[in-house]
Amino acid sequence: MCSVARTLQSPKANPWRTGLEQALRTPLELLEFCRIDPDQVDLLTEPAFPMLVPRPFASRISPGNARDPLLLQVLARAQEAHPAQGFGTDPVGDHDRRRGSGVIHKYHGRVLLITTGACAIHCRYCFRQHYPYTQDTAMRGRWQGALDYLSERPEVTELILSGGDPLMLDTRHLRVLTEELVQSTAIRRLRLHTRLPIALPDRVDDELIEWLGSLPWPVVIVIHANHPAEFDQAVDHALGRLRSAGVHLLNQAVLLAGINDQPEALESLMARGFAAGVLPYYLHLLDRVAGAGHFETSETRAAELMEQLRIRLPGYLVPRLVREQAGAPYKLPIL
């Protein structure tokens, strides 16, 4: 599971680190912040997967609304304790494709690097909430094995920084990593998967922008927003700064029952993201991780929603509906 964010404090105080320190960490704390009566929600008061919700994200939750789509993504509810057939701790086959030093190698020509186990926000459907981060990350001081793996495989031309969330690392650490990548690997593209521009937009600071603009490769940042209400002025500003650094911005979303499984919500999500400079990438069917069964939407319903999106939106705003299946050589298209 994701490690507690406060363990990554930097000696130099900055707004996004302060935001992590002030994050909400219990169901009751979150409900109080959102002015929601706890009696309206069937809570899981001591979740095995700890809660973590930055206040900037929580501030977008509608006060008093126990069914708010942002709230339901991050609030630990009793449904998590209900077992569901076919759900497990490694739903996408990460464990079998681990190569040590934080390396996960599933697909031809690209490698994923688990840079840290920490996230700024703990989504209740997280498919890596059971990943053994303490045993297998490529945090600073443990990168050499990953660099050796990449240097021995010139066919790998894209590196994906993931986690956890790679932007939980200080930018100076990311800079050291990329400097070493330039010297020892055949990487031609760098991709980062991150929720921080959405959850904690202050993370997109001057130092991060300078580092991104200095990189010798094309850079793709895949953000993760599931609902149009996740965007606000601060998020728009952060995404605009990333674009100004020459970054290509994509969004991947997860289809979640009770959150975005209506055509109006998905249509608005794609349009709102584009207004902030982000193109749709994937719409994932739920990864079947233990504790997330209540979020699942059927393939039949997903197909109906995609038909509506194709009717309502131009082609460049229609995401690819996919499922990640353990052992498959790529994300499997649905339809």
C-alpha positions, 0 to 999 in steps of 0.5 A: 500500500502507499506509504504515508506522505509525511515520510517524504518531507523535504528539508526545504518547506514549500507549498505542496509539502505543506499541503501534504502535511495538512491532508485529511487522513480519517473518514470523520476528518474528511466528513467534517471538512465537507460538512457531511453528517457521518450518519449519511454514510456507511463508513469503514472507520479503520481501513486497511488501506489508509486514507489521504486526501489533500485539502485542495481536492477536498475543497471541490467536494460539494458541502453536505453532499454524501453522494458527491462523486469526488467524495466517493473516490476517496472516502473509506466506506464499509463496502470495501470490507465486502469480498467480491468474487474475482477480485484480488491483490494483484489484478493486473499481473504486476508481480509476475513482471517485476524485474527488481529495482522497481522495474516492471516490464510488461510491454515491448519497447517500454518499461515502467519504473516504480519510483516511490510508494507514496501518493498525494491522494489515496483513491479507494479503487487503487490497483496497487494498494497491495503492491510491495513498495517497501521491497521493490522501488527505485527510489534515490540510492536504489536506481542503479539496478534499474539503470543497468536493466535499461542499459542492457536493453537498447530496444527499450525506448520509452521509460514510464515513471509511476508509483505511487506517484513520481511527482512525490519525489523532490524535483532534485531527485528526479533531475538526478535520475534523468541525468543518469538516464541520458548517460546510460540508456537508449531512452527516447521518450519519458512518460510520467503518470501522476495525480498531483496536478489534480490532487495538489496543483501547487506541486507544479512549481518553478523548479519542476517546470525548469526541469521538465523544460530541460529534458532532452526527450519528448515528455508525456504526462498522463494525469488522472481525473475521473470527473469534471468537478476535479478541475478548477482554476488552480488545476487549470493553471498547473496544467497550463504551466506544464504545457508551457514547458512543452509537455504533452498532456493526456488524461486517463480515467477509470469507469466507476459506478456511481461516480462517472457511469453516466454519459453526461458525466463522461462527456463533460469530463472529456470536454472539461479536460480539453478546455484545460489542454488535456486530451483523453487517453484511456477510459479503463474498466475497473482493475479488479483489486480487492475492496473495490467491487462496489465501483465495478461497471459492466462491459455492457454498460461501458459499451453503451456509454462509449456509443453515447460518447461517439454520438456526443463528441468529436473523435479526438475527445473520445477515449479508448475503452480498455481493460488491463489483463495480466499477461496480455501484451498491451491494454485490451480494447473493448469494442 
